[in-house]
Amino acid sequence: MKYLNYVIVLLCVGFLASCSSEKPKTLETGWYYIVAKNRIDLVTRIKKNTQDSFYLNQTPIVTVPHFKEVMIYSGMVGNEGMQVILNEEGTKRWADATKLYARNYMGFVIDDELVHVQRIPGPEKTGMTTLNEKWFDKKYLEETAAKLNLQIGQGQK
């Protein structure tokens, strides 16, 4: 009887734990630290148009409220990309993050989807970030920049 009670208690605890388990966190649009797999506070995302998994700290560095404008630019290798101009608070947060995370990787998420990963060469104090991927095409860039600029405009009202 003693063992039966023990088994019942274990089953109840297991059931309660499974009922209260959280769904994977949805990441808002912005930059995130890419972290080691053994961290507790991470979320996993597969980079768009690849099968590469990355582990992101679920606390963002900068998000849409820290953006001033998103522009399309022509890259040096012929690819077009996006440039995110940050507001004053975003510039400070980005400068602190790039100083702290120099020579490590960060990822840019749009609508809970990891679309860009880059190595941070060193501290960046200009308040500008760039995204450039071979799969970016003109339509994707135009639609994404327009959507983000609309979100920026809505947040400033």
C-alpha positions as a Markdown table, in Angstrom:
| # | Residue | x | y | z |
|---|---|---|---|---|
| 1 | Met | 0.0 | 0.0 | 0.0 |
| 2 | Lys | 2.9 | 2.3 | 0.8 |
| 3 | Tyr | 4.3 | 1.9 | -2.7 |
| 4 | Leu | 0.9 | 2.4 | -4.3 |
| 5 | Asn | 0.6 | 5.8 | -2.5 |
| 6 | Tyr | 4.1 | 6.7 | -3.7 |
| 7 | Val | 3.3 | 5.8 | -7.3 |
| 8 | Ile | 0.0 | 7.8 | -7.2 |
| 9 | Val | 1.8 | 10.9 | -5.8 |
| 10 | Leu | 4.5 | 10.6 | -8.6 |
| 11 | Leu | 1.8 | 10.3 | -11.3 |
| 12 | Cys | 0.0 | 13.3 | -9.9 |
| 13 | Val | 3.1 | 15.4 | -9.8 |
| 14 | Gly | 4.0 | 14.4 | -13.3 |
| 15 | Phe | 0.5 | 15.3 | -14.6 |
| 16 | Leu | 0.6 | 18.7 | -12.9 |
| 17 | Ala | 4.0 | 19.4 | -14.3 |
| 18 | Ser | 2.9 | 18.6 | -17.8 |
| 19 | Cys | -0.2 | 20.7 | -17.5 |
| 20 | Ser | 1.7 | 23.8 | -16.3 |
| 21 | Ser | 4.6 | 23.5 | -18.9 |
| 22 | Glu | 4.9 | 26.7 | -20.9 |
| 23 | Lys | 4.6 | 26.9 | -24.6 |
| 24 | Pro | 7.8 | 28.0 | -26.4 |
| 25 | Lys | 8.3 | 31.7 | -26.0 |
| 26 | Thr | 7.4 | 33.8 | -29.0 |
| 27 | Leu | 10.2 | 36.2 | -29.8 |
| 28 | Glu | 9.4 | 39.7 | -30.9 |
| 29 | Thr | 11.2 | 41.4 | -33.8 |
| 30 | Gly | 14.7 | 42.5 | -32.9 |
| 31 | Trp | 18.2 | 41.5 | -32.1 |
| 32 | Tyr | 19.1 | 38.7 | -29.6 |
| 33 | Tyr | 22.3 | 37.2 | -28.2 |
| 34 | Ile | 23.1 | 33.7 | -29.5 |
| 35 | Val | 24.1 | 31.7 | -26.5 |
| 36 | Ala | 25.5 | 28.2 | -25.5 |
| 37 | Lys | 23.1 | 25.3 | -25.6 |
| 38 | Asn | 23.5 | 24.6 | -21.9 |
| 39 | Arg | 21.8 | 27.8 | -20.8 |
| 40 | Ile | 18.5 | 27.6 | -19.1 |
| 41 | Asp | 16.9 | 30.8 | -20.4 |
| 42 | Leu | 17.3 | 30.0 | -24.1 |
| 43 | Val | 15.0 | 29.4 | -27.0 |
| 44 | Thr | 15.8 | 27.5 | -30.1 |
| 45 | Arg | 15.2 | 28.7 | -33.6 |
| 46 | Ile | 16.1 | 27.4 | -37.0 |
| 47 | Lys | 17.5 | 30.1 | -39.3 |
| 48 | Lys | 15.3 | 30.8 | -42.2 |
| 49 | Asn | 16.3 | 29.1 | -45.5 |
| 50 | Thr | 18.7 | 26.8 | -43.6 |
| 51 | Gln | 18.6 | 23.8 | -41.3 |
| 52 | Asp | 20.9 | 25.5 | -38.8 |
| 53 | Ser | 19.7 | 25.6 | -35.2 |
| 54 | Phe | 20.7 | 28.5 | -33.0 |
| 55 | Tyr | 20.1 | 29.1 | -29.3 |
| 56 | Leu | 18.9 | 32.6 | -28.4 |
| 57 | Asn | 18.7 | 34.3 | -25.1 |
| 58 | Gln | 15.0 | 35.1 | -24.8 |
| 59 | Thr | 15.6 | 38.6 | -23.6 |
| 60 | Pro | 16.0 | 40.9 | -26.6 |
| 61 | Ile | 18.7 | 43.5 | -27.0 |
| 62 | Val | 16.7 | 46.0 | -29.1 |
| 63 | Thr | 13.2 | 45.6 | -30.6 |
| 64 | Val | 10.9 | 47.7 | -32.8 |
| 65 | Pro | 10.3 | 50.4 | -30.0 |
| 66 | His | 14.1 | 51.0 | -30.3 |
| 67 | Phe | 14.0 | 51.4 | -34.1 |
| 68 | Lys | 13.9 | 54.8 | -35.7 |
| 69 | Glu | 13.7 | 53.7 | -39.4 |
| 70 | Val | 14.4 | 50.6 | -41.5 |
| 71 | Met | 16.0 | 51.2 | -45.0 |
| 72 | Ile | 17.0 | 49.1 | -47.9 |
| 73 | Tyr | 20.7 | 49.5 | -49.0 |
| 74 | Ser | 22.9 | 48.1 | -51.7 |
| 75 | Gly | 25.7 | 45.9 | -50.4 |
| 76 | Met | 29.2 | 45.9 | -51.6 |
| 77 | Val | 28.9 | 42.5 | -53.1 |
| 78 | Gly | 25.8 | 43.4 | -55.1 |
| 79 | Asn | 23.3 | 42.0 | -52.6 |
| 80 | Glu | 20.7 | 44.3 | -51.1 |
| 81 | Gly | 20.1 | 44.3 | -47.4 |
| 82 | Met | 18.3 | 46.1 | -44.6 |
| 83 | Gln | 19.7 | 48.8 | -42.4 |
| 84 | Val | 18.0 | 49.4 | -39.0 |
| 85 | Ile | 18.5 | 52.9 | -37.6 |
| 86 | Leu | 18.1 | 53.0 | -33.9 |
| 87 | Asn | 16.7 | 55.7 | -31.7 |
| 88 | Glu | 18.6 | 57.1 | -28.7 |
| 89 | Glu | 17.7 | 54.4 | -26.3 |
| 90 | Gly | 18.3 | 51.7 | -28.9 |
| 91 | Thr | 21.7 | 53.2 | -29.8 |
| 92 | Lys | 22.8 | 53.0 | -26.1 |
| 93 | Arg | 21.5 | 49.5 | -25.7 |
| 94 | Trp | 23.2 | 48.4 | -29.0 |
| 95 | Ala | 26.5 | 50.0 | -28.0 |
| 96 | Asp | 26.5 | 48.3 | -24.6 |
| 97 | Ala | 25.5 | 44.9 | -26.2 |
| 98 | Thr | 28.2 | 45.0 | -28.9 |
| 99 | Lys | 30.9 | 46.0 | -26.4 |
| 100 | Leu | 29.9 | 43.1 | -24.2 |
| 101 | Tyr | 29.4 | 40.6 | -27.0 |
| 102 | Ala | 32.2 | 41.6 | -29.3 |
| 103 | Arg | 33.5 | 38.6 | -31.4 |
| 104 | Asn | 30.4 | 36.6 | -30.6 |
| 105 | Tyr | 27.2 | 36.1 | -32.5 |
| 106 | Met | 23.8 | 37.8 | -32.5 |
| 107 | Gly | 20.6 | 36.9 | -34.4 |
| 108 | Phe | 17.9 | 39.1 | -35.9 |
| 109 | Val | 14.4 | 37.8 | -35.5 |
| 110 | Ile | 11.3 | 39.0 | -37.5 |
| 111 | Asp | 7.9 | 37.8 | -36.3 |
| 112 | Asp | 9.4 | 34.9 | -34.2 |
| 113 | Glu | 11.6 | 33.7 | -37.1 |
| 114 | Leu | 15.4 | 33.9 | -37.1 |
| 115 | Val | 16.3 | 35.5 | -40.4 |
| 116 | His | 19.9 | 36.7 | -39.9 |
| 117 | Val | 23.0 | 35.7 | -37.8 |
| 118 | Gln | 26.1 | 37.8 | -37.7 |
| 119 | Arg | 29.4 | 37.9 | -35.8 |
| 120 | Ile | 29.8 | 41.2 | -33.9 |
| 121 | Pro | 33.3 | 42.5 | -34.7 |
| 122 | Gly | 33.5 | 45.0 | -31.9 |
| 123 | Pro | 31.7 | 47.8 | -30.2 |
| 124 | Glu | 29.2 | 49.7 | -32.5 |
| 125 | Lys | 28.3 | 53.2 | -31.3 |
| 126 | Thr | 26.7 | 54.6 | -34.5 |
| 127 | Gly | 23.2 | 53.3 | -33.8 |
| 128 | Met | 22.9 | 51.4 | -37.1 |
| 129 | Thr | 22.6 | 47.7 | -37.6 |
| 130 | Thr | 22.6 | 45.8 | -40.9 |
| 131 | Leu | 21.2 | 42.6 | -42.2 |
| 132 | Asn | 22.4 | 41.0 | -45.4 |
| 133 | Glu | 21.6 | 37.4 | -46.5 |
| 134 | Lys | 22.0 | 35.9 | -50.0 |
| 135 | Trp | 18.4 | 34.8 | -50.0 |
| 136 | Phe | 17.1 | 38.3 | -49.4 |
| 137 | Asp | 15.3 | 39.5 | -52.6 |
| 138 | Lys | 13.9 | 42.9 | -53.5 |
| 139 | Lys | 10.3 | 41.8 | -52.7 |
| 140 | Tyr | 11.1 | 40.4 | -49.3 |
| 141 | Leu | 13.2 | 43.5 | -48.4 |
| 142 | Glu | 10.5 | 45.9 | -49.5 |
| 143 | Glu | 7.7 | 44.1 | -47.8 |
| 144 | Thr | 9.7 | 43.6 | -44.6 |
| 145 | Ala | 11.0 | 47.2 | -44.4 |
| 146 | Ala | 7.5 | 48.6 | -45.1 |
| 147 | Lys | 6.0 | 46.4 | -42.3 |
| 148 | Leu | 8.7 | 47.3 | -39.8 |
| 149 | Asn | 8.4 | 51.0 | -40.6 |
| 150 | Leu | 4.6 | 50.8 | -40.1 |
| 151 | Gln | 5.2 | 49.2 | -36.7 |
| 152 | Ile | 7.7 | 51.9 | -35.9 |
| 153 | Gly | 5.1 | 54.6 | -36.8 |
| 154 | Gln | 2.4 | 53.0 | -34.8 |
| 155 | Gly | 4.7 | 52.8 | -31.7 |
| 156 | Gln | 5.5 | 56.5 | -31.9 |
| 157 | Lys | 1.9 | 57.7 | -31.7 |
